[in-house]
């Protein structure tokens, strides 16, 4: 008799059994890039408990390697030492509880069959009841895909899955890299959304949007300013609408001309990075400039 392969209990089942502050909801997708992978969403239901050390410990080992790579700019194998008590305590506090995962309302997660993290997308929801058809905006605060699974369209799939799962009017994100900006813009096109990057419609230096759309972009930019100004933004500077300047110690490395690579190297987004974002980045170096992406459902403009 051939014994069945012993696999660990799926991570989504482990989290479902242990997390008290969140619901674990299965996602179904027919996307080829997600075939044979675990796909689920963590929906936070008790904010105070989610931000506790007790709850954070339950997700620390699963997210630990990813958040160290993201926030500490570390590369190579085994960047997170979960057996080191000091390292464990630091990552728990600085990279989980007091960072984007700790502030998230929802986290879409992809894991392989051995419970290794493949990709995730953390988001926060903002409501503007006084703005017509802009009462629910999803801020995609943190996205990550493991190096072995990049350039396959996984992040784009997660954005589409997340946005279509709930009745959001719009979503926004920060990006300082061509890969992430391009992934978000392609997701917008797939979903039929109008989008702005760096304050430019469709990420094009040649396009300006109508006043009502630009006003919505401004409202979201002000929200991000309020969110980030105390801990992350450089004080005393005023970049153009659609950009934020982060303190170097709180951000990824500033983009350089050699980093600018797009699938469509002559497209409007590539031109924007080369002719505007890079110039703004040079002005505020050594700090890091992020572009704001803001996407709207078509019906918000009717």
Backbone bond lengths (Angstrom), bond angles and torsions (degrees), N, CA, C in turn:
res aa  C-N    CA-C-N  psi(-1)  N-CA   C-N-CA  omega(-1)  CA-C   N-CA-C  phi
1 X - - - 1.467 - - 1.536 109.54 -
2 X 1.319 115.87 130.04 1.460 120.70 -179.96 1.527 109.87 -85.58
3 X 1.315 115.13 124.90 1.454 118.95 179.80 1.523 110.70 -75.26
4 X 1.312 116.02 142.41 1.453 121.36 177.05 1.526 109.93 -70.07
5 X 1.297 114.85 145.54 1.466 119.73 179.03 1.519 109.98 -60.82
6 X 1.332 115.97 130.96 1.459 120.02 179.35 1.520 109.84 -82.79
7 X 1.294 116.01 114.95 1.463 121.02 177.04 1.514 108.80 -117.19
8 X 1.323 116.65 149.40 1.466 118.92 178.79 1.525 110.91 -65.84
9 X 1.294 115.58 158.15 1.455 120.13 174.40 1.521 108.29 -59.69
10 X 1.341 118.78 131.77 1.467 120.59 -177.26 1.519 112.22 -50.00
11 X 1.335 116.25 138.91 1.460 120.63 -177.24 1.514 111.39 -58.71
12 X 1.327 117.92 -34.89 1.463 118.95 179.79 1.533 110.87 -64.61
13 X 1.348 117.12 -32.93 1.464 120.01 177.35 1.525 110.37 -73.35
14 X 1.326 116.73 -36.82 1.460 119.71 176.62 1.527 110.89 -62.03
15 X 1.331 115.72 -45.91 1.462 119.54 -179.44 1.517 111.12 -67.92
16 X 1.313 116.85 -37.21 1.466 120.88 179.29 1.533 110.44 -62.42
17 X 1.328 116.16 -33.80 1.462 120.82 -177.73 1.524 112.90 -81.45
18 X 1.337 117.46 -23.47 1.463 119.17 -172.89 1.529 114.81 -110.45
19 X 1.328 118.30 -35.17 1.470 120.09 -177.50 1.525 110.98 -72.18
20 X 1.326 115.81 127.56 1.453 120.90 177.80 1.527 112.43 -98.42
21 X 1.326 116.04 -18.18 1.459 120.93 -172.52 1.520 113.80 -96.13
22 X 1.330 117.60 -2.84 1.467 119.83 -173.60 1.519 111.07 -146.53
23 X 1.332 115.17 154.13 1.462 122.16 171.81 1.527 108.54 -96.80
24 X 1.312 116.01 144.35 1.461 122.27 175.87 1.528 107.35 -108.04
25 X 1.326 116.08 115.85 1.459 121.48 -174.63 1.521 109.53 -115.80
26 X 1.336 116.09 128.73 1.461 120.48 178.36 1.519 111.17 -70.51
27 X 1.328 115.50 141.33 1.460 122.41 172.16 1.521 107.88 -109.47
28 X 1.314 116.05 144.46 1.454 120.58 173.16 1.519 108.65 -115.53
29 X 1.317 115.80 134.52 1.456 119.88 179.44 1.519 109.74 -144.08
30 X 1.321 116.07 140.67 1.456 121.44 176.05 1.535 111.49 -96.37
31 X 1.314 116.99 4.03 1.465 120.72 -178.88 1.525 110.35 -63.72
32 X 1.313 115.92 133.23 1.459 121.16 -177.71 1.527 111.64 -62.20
33 X 1.343 117.34 -34.76 1.474 120.26 -177.46 1.526 112.32 -68.76
34 X 1.337 116.99 -15.41 1.463 120.60 -179.61 1.528 112.44 -105.73
35 X 1.324 115.82 6.92 1.463 120.50 -178.92 1.525 110.48 -62.64
36 X 1.343 115.46 135.92 1.472 123.05 177.39 1.527 113.05 66.67
37 X 1.322 117.92 17.97 1.460 121.45 176.63 1.522 110.04 -113.59
38 X 1.326 116.58 154.85 1.461 121.17 174.29 1.528 107.99 -79.97
39 X 1.310 117.51 130.39 1.459 122.45 179.60 1.522 108.54 -130.65
40 X 1.328 116.00 119.41 1.464 119.74 -178.29 1.518 109.91 -153.74
41 X 1.326 115.24 170.00 1.460 120.49 179.73 1.518 109.92 -127.40
42 X 1.327 115.67 136.39 1.462 122.58 173.04 1.526 106.83 -96.15
43 X 1.310 116.71 117.08 1.468 121.49 -179.34 1.527 108.32 -111.72
44 X 1.318 116.54 112.62 1.465 121.01 -175.26 1.526 109.28 -74.81
45 X 1.319 115.95 129.88 1.464 121.08 -178.75 1.528 112.74 -117.43
46 X 1.328 117.40 -18.73 1.460 121.79 178.48 1.531 107.71 -130.01
47 X 1.339 116.26 97.70 1.472 121.42 -173.45 1.529 112.36 -60.27
48 X 1.303 117.76 -47.09 1.468 121.07 -176.76 1.527 111.22 -62.50
49 X 1.311 116.28 -42.76 1.460 119.84 -179.36 1.530 111.41 -70.69
50 X 1.338 116.78 -37.16 1.461 121.04 178.84 1.524 111.22 -59.83
51 X 1.320 118.11 -35.36 1.456 122.79 -177.77 1.529 113.14 -85.81
52 X 1.319 117.31 3.87 1.462 120.46 179.57 1.527 111.14 -80.35
53 X 1.319 116.42 154.19 1.459 120.82 178.36 1.521 111.25 -63.47
54 X 1.325 116.73 -34.84 1.463 120.46 -179.31 1.532 111.35 -60.45
55 X 1.323 117.02 -43.94 1.462 120.23 179.59 1.524 111.16 -73.75
56 X 1.332 116.36 -41.12 1.460 120.07 -178.73 1.524 111.70 -60.95
57 X 1.328 116.93 -33.66 1.468 120.75 177.83 1.529 111.52 -59.70
58 X 1.325 116.93 -30.20 1.464 121.21 -176.21 1.526 112.85 -73.00
59 X 1.330 116.46 -21.26 1.470 119.67 179.93 1.526 112.45 -112.12
60 X 1.329 116.98 -3.85 1.462 121.46 -172.48 1.526 112.79 -60.41
61 X 1.320 118.01 -48.87 1.461 119.78 -176.24 1.526 111.47 -68.28
62 X 1.332 117.27 -30.79 1.462 120.76 179.82 1.529 111.10 -71.24
63 X 1.331 117.33 -43.69 1.468 121.52 -177.62 1.535 113.25 -94.79
64 X 1.333 117.95 -10.85 1.461 121.70 -170.03 1.515 115.25 -53.39
65 X 1.329 117.61 -51.42 1.461 120.66 -177.91 1.523 110.81 -60.90
66 X 1.331 116.89 -42.69 1.471 120.99 -177.65 1.521 111.68 -64.47
67 X 1.335 117.87 -46.90 1.465 119.08 -175.52 1.525 111.99 -71.32
68 X 1.332 118.09 -26.91 1.468 119.99 174.43 1.527 109.58 -68.99
69 X 1.316 117.41 -41.12 1.465 120.61 177.35 1.530 110.72 -63.52
70 X 1.326 116.38 -41.20 1.462 121.22 -177.22 1.524 111.52 -68.34
71 X 1.326 116.98 -54.73 1.465 120.74 -170.38 1.527 114.03 -88.06
72 X 1.331 117.10 -26.35 1.459 119.89 -175.19 1.522 113.00 -103.38
73 X 1.352 116.28 3.10 1.474 120.95 178.33 1.530 112.22 54.94
74 X 1.322 116.81 38.81 1.459 120.36 -179.26 1.525 110.43 -99.55
75 X 1.335 116.01 145.58 1.456 121.80 179.09 1.520 109.38 -129.97
76 X 1.331 115.07 171.67 1.455 119.88 -179.97 1.519 111.28 92.34
77 X 1.325 117.26 176.91 1.469 121.00 -178.90 1.522 112.59 -76.08
78 X 1.329 114.90 152.29 1.474 121.19 171.04 1.527 113.27 52.99
79 X 1.330 116.80 54.29 1.463 119.59 -179.46 1.526 112.04 -79.11
80 X 1.328 117.08 -17.52 1.468 121.09 -179.30 1.523 109.67 -110.38
81 X 1.311 116.19 122.08 1.462 122.03 179.33 1.522 109.16 -102.59
82 X 1.316 115.93 89.72 1.457 120.86 -178.17 1.508 114.57 -71.17
83 X 1.340 116.93 -11.94 1.470 120.35 178.70 1.526 111.94 -87.97
84 X 1.323 116.23 -8.52 1.467 120.42 178.54 1.530 108.70 -91.29
85 X 1.334 118.69 114.28 1.468 120.84 -174.79 1.529 113.46 -58.19
86 X 1.343 117.19 -39.62 1.458 119.80 -179.35 1.535 111.13 -67.18
87 X 1.336 115.60 -43.43 1.458 120.62 178.26 1.530 110.39 -63.77
88 X 1.294 115.63 -42.58 1.465 121.15 -179.28 1.525 110.78 -61.60
89 X 1.311 116.73 -45.34 1.465 121.69 -179.71 1.525 111.12 -64.70
90 X 1.346 116.65 -41.97 1.462 120.30 -179.39 1.523 111.58 -64.38
91 X 1.318 117.00 -47.78 1.463 120.77 -178.53 1.528 110.23 -65.23
92 X 1.325 116.79 -39.67 1.461 121.18 178.73 1.527 110.89 -56.80
93 X 1.329 116.09 -46.49 1.461 120.67 -175.92 1.524 112.66 -80.10
94 X 1.349 116.07 -51.19 1.470 120.59 -171.82 1.524 113.69 -79.81
95 X 1.335 117.69 -36.86 1.459 120.88 -171.52 1.521 114.55 -104.46
96 X 1.329 116.42 -10.39 1.474 119.80 177.96 1.522 110.26 -116.05
97 X 1.338 117.32 -70.00 1.463 121.35 -171.76 1.530 112.27 -63.49
98 X 1.343 116.66 -47.36 1.468 120.74 -175.19 1.527 112.81 -95.56
99 X 1.301 117.86 18.73 1.460 121.88 -178.65 1.528 110.20 -125.83
100 X 1.313 116.24 -163.85 1.470 121.09 -170.99 1.520 113.66 -62.48
101 X 1.319 118.17 -37.46 1.463 119.72 179.11 1.516 110.33 -64.76
102 X 1.330 116.98 -40.49 1.463 120.35 178.81 1.517 113.04 -64.59
103 X 1.359 117.15 -30.04 1.464 120.70 -179.18 1.525 113.27 -90.30
104 X 1.320 117.25 -8.66 1.460 120.92 -172.10 1.524 112.58 -67.49
105 X 1.332 114.65 150.49 1.465 121.73 169.69 1.524 110.57 -94.42
106 X 1.353 114.54 -32.54 1.459 121.71 -177.30 1.527 109.42 -143.32
107 X 1.331 115.58 147.47 1.461 121.00 174.62 1.520 108.05 -137.96
108 X 1.332 116.47 114.24 1.456 121.31 173.94 1.519 107.54 -84.83
109 X 1.330 117.06 131.76 1.459 121.56 -170.76 1.528 110.94 -128.29
110 X 1.338 115.19 140.20 1.463 122.12 170.94 1.524 107.39 -123.14
111 X 1.336 116.23 129.85 1.460 121.50 177.36 1.523 108.96 -134.19
112 X 1.332 116.52 154.71 1.461 118.47 176.52 1.520 109.95 -84.62
113 X 1.325 116.59 -178.49 1.464 120.33 -175.21 1.528 112.64 -71.35
114 X 1.325 116.85 -12.34 1.468 120.88 176.32 1.522 111.82 -100.41
115 X 1.332 115.54 14.93 1.467 122.97 176.49 1.511 114.28 68.58
116 X 1.326 117.18 22.20 1.462 120.03 172.62 1.515 109.27 -86.21
117 X 1.328 115.66 136.14 1.456 120.98 -179.54 1.523 109.96 -66.64
118 X 1.326 116.02 127.74 1.460 122.05 177.64 1.524 110.63 -100.94
119 X 1.337 115.82 -45.78 1.469 120.11 -177.22 1.518 108.97 -163.23
120 X 1.335 115.87 154.95 1.460 119.10 171.87 1.518 110.14 -153.14
121 X 1.321 114.81 158.90 1.459 122.61 179.41 1.525 107.61 -137.30
122 X 1.340 116.26 113.00 1.465 121.43 178.98 1.522 109.57 -98.07
123 X 1.322 116.58 143.70 1.465 119.51 -176.87 1.524 111.46 -145.20
124 X 1.333 113.95 156.20 1.460 122.86 174.44 1.530 107.87 -125.32
125 X 1.314 117.00 146.84 1.462 121.31 -177.79 1.525 110.52 -108.51
126 X 1.334 115.35 131.40 1.465 121.73 177.35 1.520 109.67 -120.73
127 X 1.316 114.98 143.69 1.463 120.64 -177.73 1.526 110.58 -121.52
128 X 1.333 115.33 136.90 1.463 122.02 178.95 1.536 108.11 -127.70
129 X 1.326 117.42 78.78 1.469 120.57 -174.83 1.522 114.31 -61.98
130 X 1.339 117.23 -21.48 1.465 119.73 -179.77 1.527 112.31 -89.18
131 X 1.329 116.98 0.40 1.462 120.84 178.70 1.530 109.62 -106.73
132 X 1.340 118.40 117.25 1.461 121.11 -179.16 1.523 111.91 -55.15
133 X 1.320 115.95 126.63 1.460 123.09 175.83 1.530 113.05 58.29
134 X 1.331 115.68 30.13 1.456 120.32 175.17 1.528 108.42 -138.75
135 X 1.332 114.48 44.56 1.463 118.72 -173.79 1.529 112.74 -90.67
136 X 1.345 117.70 -5.19 1.460 119.09 179.65 1.525 109.38 -148.67
137 X 1.342 115.60 108.32 1.463 121.81 -177.37 1.527 108.79 -120.34
138 X 1.316 116.46 129.74 1.459 121.10 178.03 1.531 109.40 -97.75
139 X 1.323 115.71 120.81 1.466 121.32 175.59 1.517 107.74 -94.95
140 X 1.333 117.28 113.52 1.462 122.32 178.60 1.527 107.55 -81.04
141 X 1.314 114.98 91.97 1.466 120.50 -168.80 1.524 114.16 -79.34
142 X 1.330 117.58 -25.33 1.460 119.25 -177.27 1.526 109.84 -156.74
143 X 1.316 116.55 128.17 1.467 122.06 176.88 1.519 108.81 -129.94
144 X 1.320 116.00 141.87 1.455 120.62 -178.52 1.522 109.65 -151.08
145 X 1.322 116.02 139.61 1.462 122.12 171.40 1.521 108.02 -134.54
146 X 1.317 115.64 133.43 1.456 120.81 178.66 1.522 110.35 -58.15
147 X 1.337 115.77 144.72 1.458 121.55 -173.81 1.530 112.43 -53.77
148 X 1.320 117.35 -38.84 1.468 120.94 -176.95 1.524 112.82 -68.32
149 X 1.334 117.53 -16.09 1.460 121.35 -176.21 1.527 113.09 -114.86
150 X 1.324 117.74 10.39 1.462 119.95 -178.57 1.529 111.67 -77.72
151 X 1.340 113.73 163.00 1.466 122.14 178.66 1.526 112.56 64.06
152 X 1.347 115.91 26.58 1.455 120.67 176.78 1.530 112.21 -114.47
153 X 1.332 116.88 -3.97 1.455 120.30 179.90 1.513 114.58 89.12
154 X 1.339 117.85 14.06 1.464 120.19 -177.94 1.522 111.20 -66.69
155 X 1.335 117.39 -46.13 1.467 119.93 179.99 1.523 110.98 -59.45
156 X 1.317 116.58 -42.01 1.456 120.86 178.77 1.532 110.53 -59.77
157 X 1.330 116.87 -41.50 1.466 120.70 177.99 1.525 111.06 -62.74
158 X 1.339 117.01 -40.57 1.463 120.14 -178.68 1.520 110.97 -66.03
159 X 1.337 116.92 -39.51 1.463 120.27 177.85 1.526 109.88 -60.93
160 X 1.320 116.83 -46.19 1.469 120.58 -179.29 1.525 111.13 -65.52
161 X 1.336 116.71 -43.60 1.467 120.46 178.34 1.522 110.72 -59.03
162 X 1.329 115.33 -47.12 1.464 120.37 -177.35 1.521 111.44 -64.27
163 X 1.329 116.71 -49.63 1.467 120.16 -174.66 1.527 111.40 -65.05
164 X 1.315 117.38 -37.10 1.460 120.80 -177.74 1.522 112.80 -81.47
165 X 1.334 116.67 -12.47 1.459 120.27 -178.48 1.525 111.92 -74.17
166 X 1.318 116.52 -32.31 1.452 121.77 -177.78 1.527 110.13 -123.17
167 X 1.322 115.92 167.08 1.462 120.76 -177.64 1.526 110.60 -88.27
168 X 1.336 115.75 65.22 1.454 120.54 176.95 1.529 109.80 -82.38
169 X 1.322 116.05 144.51 1.461 120.96 174.06 1.518 112.09 -86.86
170 X 1.342 115.30 -26.39 1.461 119.97 -174.67 1.517 109.16 -161.22
171 X 1.320 115.44 164.42 1.456 118.88 169.73 1.524 108.89 -140.90
172 X 1.321 114.79 157.02 1.451 120.39 179.67 1.510 110.42 -139.25
173 X 1.336 115.51 161.06 1.453 120.37 179.95 1.519 109.13 -159.42
174 X 1.319 115.77 162.43 1.457 122.78 172.98 1.522 108.56 -108.18
175 X 1.317 116.65 140.27 1.462 119.39 177.13 1.514 110.63 -148.66
176 X 1.327 115.45 137.98 1.463 120.98 175.04 1.519 110.39 -118.37
177 X 1.338 117.33 2.82 1.455 120.35 -177.20 1.523 111.07 -119.89
178 X 1.320 117.66 144.59 1.467 120.94 176.56 1.524 112.67 -58.29
179 X 1.332 117.52 -41.09 1.463 120.80 -176.16 1.524 111.37 -60.28
180 X 1.336 116.87 -45.64 1.454 119.78 -178.31 1.523 111.28 -71.47
181 X 1.332 117.12 -42.22 1.462 120.32 178.66 1.524 110.79 -61.08
182 X 1.327 116.42 -42.13 1.463 120.64 179.98 1.526 110.89 -67.27
183 X 1.326 116.96 -40.05 1.464 121.02 179.09 1.525 110.88 -62.30
184 X 1.340 116.37 -45.84 1.464 120.08 178.30 1.526 111.37 -63.49
185 X 1.319 117.28 -42.80 1.467 120.43 -177.68 1.524 110.98 -65.65
186 X 1.336 117.04 -38.04 1.459 120.40 178.23 1.522 110.91 -68.16
187 X 1.330 116.84 -35.31 1.467 119.70 175.45 1.532 110.35 -64.23
188 X 1.327 116.28 -39.45 1.470 120.37 177.63 1.523 111.06 -60.70
189 X 1.312 116.39 -44.26 1.460 120.60 -179.81 1.524 110.92 -63.58
190 X 1.325 116.69 -40.99 1.473 120.48 179.17 1.519 111.62 -61.62
191 X 1.336 115.74 -37.30 1.459 119.90 -176.49 1.527 113.13 -91.36
192 X 1.325 116.96 1.16 1.455 120.53 179.36 1.516 113.60 70.66
193 X 1.338 117.11 33.51 1.453 121.56 -179.27 1.528 110.41 -97.28
194 X 1.316 116.18 146.56 1.456 120.55 168.20 1.527 107.09 -83.49
195 X 1.330 116.72 138.31 1.451 116.96 -179.14 1.525 111.19 -136.61
196 X 1.319 113.08 154.91 1.470 122.51 176.38 1.517 107.84 -123.09
197 X 1.324 115.89 140.32 1.465 120.19 172.03 1.522 107.63 -132.44
198 X 1.327 115.76 128.45 1.461 119.53 -176.99 1.519 112.65 60.55
199 X 1.341 116.97 27.91 1.461 121.26 -179.89 1.515 114.54 81.29
200 X 1.342 118.18 5.31 1.463 122.23 -177.67 1.531 110.54 -111.09
201 X 1.311 116.95 130.93 1.446 121.73 179.30 1.526 110.14 -62.80
202 X 1.353 115.53 132.95 1.467 122.29 -178.21 1.527 112.51 57.31
203 X 1.331 116.59 20.74 1.449 120.69 179.73 1.510 113.35 64.18
204 X 1.333 116.59 25.80 1.464 121.62 -176.25 1.521 111.06 -110.26
205 X 1.318 116.53 127.98 1.463 121.00 177.82 1.524 111.53 -62.55
206 X 1.322 116.82 -21.27 1.462 120.72 -176.55 1.526 113.11 -88.56
207 X 1.341 117.09 -6.12 1.465 119.47 -175.12 1.526 111.57 -115.46
208 X 1.323 115.02 135.87 1.471 121.40 170.57 1.515 107.53 -122.36
209 X 1.290 116.34 145.04 1.456 120.02 -176.61 1.512 112.52 -94.20
210 X 1.334 116.54 171.10 1.460 120.77 175.68 1.526 111.30 -65.23
211 X 1.326 115.35 158.46 1.467 120.61 -173.98 1.522 112.71 -58.54
212 X 1.343 117.81 -38.21 1.465 118.85 -176.33 1.528 111.26 -67.57
213 X 1.332 117.91 -34.74 1.463 120.37 177.43 1.522 110.99 -71.75
214 X 1.329 116.52 -41.30 1.462 120.20 178.60 1.524 111.04 -63.67
215 X 1.329 116.29 -33.91 1.467 120.28 177.31 1.524 110.31 -64.72
216 X 1.326 117.39 -39.60 1.466 120.86 177.56 1.526 110.54 -65.88
217 X 1.331 116.81 -39.91 1.468 120.44 175.67 1.530 110.63 -59.56
218 X 1.327 115.65 -41.55 1.463 120.89 -179.79 1.519 111.23 -64.77
219 X 1.329 116.48 -41.89 1.469 120.70 179.29 1.521 110.42 -60.74
220 X 1.344 116.37 -44.04 1.463 119.75 -179.81 1.527 110.92 -68.04
221 X 1.340 117.24 -39.61 1.467 120.68 177.97 1.525 110.81 -61.16
222 X 1.328 117.20 -40.52 1.469 121.13 178.18 1.527 110.60 -65.62
223 X 1.327 116.93 -35.05 1.466 121.03 176.46 1.526 110.06 -62.13
224 X 1.325 116.64 -44.45 1.460 120.48 179.09 1.525 111.60 -67.22
225 X 1.333 116.56 -35.82 1.468 119.70 175.84 1.527 110.47 -59.91
226 X 1.331 116.11 -46.48 1.465 120.51 179.98 1.523 110.92 -63.84
227 X 1.327 115.82 -37.89 1.463 120.51 -177.82 1.525 112.04 -67.87
228 X 1.332 116.67 -39.72 1.467 120.81 -169.39 1.526 115.68 -104.67
229 X 1.341 117.48 -12.61 1.463 119.26 -168.78 1.525 114.71 -63.07
230 X 1.313 118.40 -36.59 1.465 119.94 -174.73 1.521 112.97 -72.41
231 X 1.329 116.85 -38.40 1.464 119.99 -171.63 1.525 114.75 -107.69
232 X 1.341 117.49 -23.85 1.467 118.07 -167.97 1.532 115.62 -124.34
233 X 1.328 118.00 -36.25 1.456 119.91 -171.89 1.532 112.20 -78.51
234 X 1.336 114.60 149.88 1.461 120.46 173.55 1.519 108.15 -72.80
235 X 1.298 116.56 128.46 1.458 120.85 -177.08 1.528 110.98 -83.49
236 X 1.345 115.38 147.09 1.452 120.85 174.42 1.514 115.12 83.77
237 X 1.339 118.11 11.71 1.466 120.25 177.75 1.530 108.70 -121.80
238 X 1.331 116.59 150.84 1.467 121.64 -179.72 1.521 108.88 -131.18
239 X 1.340 117.02 89.95 1.465 119.83 178.16 1.529 110.49 -72.44
240 X 1.322 118.77 167.97 1.468 121.15 177.79 1.534 111.44 -60.73
241 X 1.337 116.41 157.94 1.453 121.39 176.33 1.526 109.10 -55.21
242 X 1.326 115.12 131.88 1.455 119.21 179.56 1.508 114.38 99.84
243 X 1.343 116.70 5.94 1.471 120.66 179.13 1.519 110.42 -136.19
244 X 1.338 115.67 153.10 1.453 122.59 171.48 1.527 109.19 -132.94
245 X 1.333 116.09 148.23 1.463 121.05 179.25 1.525 108.32 -113.56
246 X 1.342 115.33 112.87 1.462 121.32 -178.48 1.527 110.93 -95.24
247 X 1.325 115.76 145.40 1.456 120.89 172.55 1.532 108.49 -59.69
248 X 1.313 116.82 137.17 1.462 120.44 -174.99 1.518 112.39 -55.77
249 X 1.341 117.72 -40.19 1.463 119.95 -176.99 1.522 112.57 -69.10
250 X 1.335 117.38 -12.61 1.467 121.40 -178.99 1.525 112.38 -109.30
251 X 1.327 117.44 12.50 1.461 119.55 -172.70 1.527 110.88 -144.69
252 X 1.327 114.39 173.52 1.453 119.79 174.75 1.517 109.54 -73.13
253 X 1.314 116.83 170.68 1.462 121.04 -179.68 1.527 110.68 -64.31
254 X 1.333 118.18 143.04 1.472 120.88 179.37 1.526 111.38 -59.63
255 X 1.314 116.02 145.52 1.454 121.11 179.89 1.529 110.40 -73.21
256 X 1.332 116.02 145.20 1.459 122.88 175.34 1.522 109.01 -120.40
257 X 1.313 116.56 166.00 1.469 120.33 -177.42 1.525 111.71 -57.84
258 X 1.328 116.90 -33.34 1.467 120.63 -179.68 1.528 112.63 -70.22
259 X 1.329 117.28 -15.01 1.464 121.43 180.00 1.527 112.37 -85.17
260 X 1.316 117.42 -12.77 1.467 120.57 -172.45 1.521 110.19 -84.64
261 X 1.323 115.26 104.01 1.463 122.25 178.88 1.522 108.98 -141.91
262 X 1.318 116.37 124.25 1.462 122.73 179.17 1.524 109.63 -124.85
263 X 1.326 115.45 155.21 1.462 119.48 173.85 1.527 109.59 -59.30
264 X 1.340 114.53 -43.47 1.461 120.43 174.35 1.526 107.67 -104.13
265 X 1.312 116.43 90.97 1.461 120.82 -172.78 1.521 113.39 -70.58
266 X 1.335 117.27 -11.64 1.464 120.79 178.45 1.531 111.67 -109.62
267 X 1.329 116.51 7.11 1.460 121.17 -179.35 1.520 112.74 -74.44
268 X 1.338 116.74 170.20 1.467 120.85 -176.76 1.526 113.80 -62.42
269 X 1.332 116.96 -36.62 1.468 119.39 -179.20 1.525 110.83 -68.37
270 X 1.332 116.84 -39.23 1.466 120.43 176.59 1.522 110.30 -63.27
271 X 1.323 116.45 -40.83 1.471 120.64 178.61 1.521 110.69 -63.74
272 X 1.322 116.67 -41.23 1.466 120.47 179.69 1.524 110.79 -61.45
273 X 1.323 117.16 -44.72 1.459 120.22 179.36 1.523 111.25 -62.12
274 X 1.330 116.22 -43.91 1.463 120.29 -176.36 1.520 112.98 -70.85
275 X 1.342 116.44 -39.46 1.461 119.97 -170.92 1.525 114.51 -99.75
276 X 1.327 117.60 -19.08 1.465 118.03 -178.05 1.519 112.24 -123.58
277 X 1.328 117.76 -58.06 1.468 119.27 -175.28 1.520 110.90 -59.81
278 X 1.309 117.15 -43.67 1.466 119.82 -179.35 1.523 111.41 -62.80
279 X 1.342 116.94 -38.10 1.469 120.67 178.33 1.526 111.06 -65.77
280 X 1.341 116.53 -42.28 1.463 120.24 177.80 1.524 110.01 -65.13
281 X 1.345 116.17 -40.58 1.460 120.24 178.39 1.526 111.68 -60.16
282 X 1.309 117.60 -43.33 1.462 121.36 179.37 1.526 111.21 -63.37
283 X 1.322 116.19 -34.58 1.463 120.76 179.61 1.527 111.52 -65.60
284 X 1.330 116.44 -38.06 1.464 120.19 -173.88 1.530 113.44 -104.33
285 X 1.327 117.67 6.67 1.463 121.09 176.70 1.542 109.39 -58.43
286 X 1.327 118.84 144.10 1.466 129.87 12.98 1.520 114.52 -89.18
287 X 1.329 118.13 7.54 1.454 120.29 177.95 1.532 109.80 -76.10
288 X 1.313 116.94 173.21 1.463 120.74 -172.47 1.523 111.44 -112.91
289 X 1.324 116.13 128.51 1.462 122.30 179.51 1.527 110.03 -95.78
290 X 1.324 115.47 130.56 1.461 122.09 175.82 1.528 109.11 -114.20
291 X 1.322 115.80 140.08 1.451 120.44 171.84 1.517 110.13 -90.69
292 X 1.329 116.83 144.66 1.462 121.74 178.19 1.517 108.78 -96.22
293 X 1.326 116.07 124.20 1.463 120.88 172.02 1.519 108.34 -100.54
294 X 1.323 116.03 133.10 1.458 120.89 178.54 1.526 108.43 -135.80
295 X 1.331 117.14 124.31 1.460 121.66 -175.17 1.523 110.26 -121.38
296 X 1.324 116.01 138.42 1.465 122.44 -176.68 1.514 111.22 -122.42
297 X 1.314 115.66 141.67 1.452 119.49 170.28 1.507 110.06 -62.90
298 X 1.311 116.70 146.83 1.461 120.76 -177.83 1.516 112.04 -58.37
299 X 1.345 116.86 -36.88 1.455 118.05 -174.71 1.520 113.55 -71.20
300 X 1.351 117.82 -12.99 1.454 119.35 178.33 1.538 110.85 -68.31
301 X 1.326 117.09 -13.55 1.459 119.98 -176.69 1.511 112.89 -105.06
302 X 1.322 117.02 4.97 1.449 119.89 -177.70 1.516 111.04 -89.32
